[in-house]
Amino acid sequence: MKFSYRIDYDSVSCYWTDGPMKEDVQKVLNRFESYTRILARDDRKEATGYEWGGTLYVGPKYLNANRSLSNERKISIKNHVPYW
């Protein structure tokens, strides 16, 4: 499956056509998402990162999955699902 991506400051968007469902790819991406938490005592924000192979990495704050359908796939779905 061919994927492409676009980076914009603290987010990475992943794009592909047909192939796996968006929800399945998002589950994989969530594993690598760095997020920010608010520490209650002084309201600071801290990037928490993710662990890989025993090392902590701070990656993007947001990772987004974006699936599109080819015209061929749309026609195939339309032929199998009436009134789509």
Secondary structure, 3 states (H helix, E strand, C coil): CCCEEEEECCEEEEEEECCCCHHHHHHHHHCCCCCEEEECCCCEEEECCEEECCEEECCCCEEEEEEECCHHHHHHHHHHCCCC
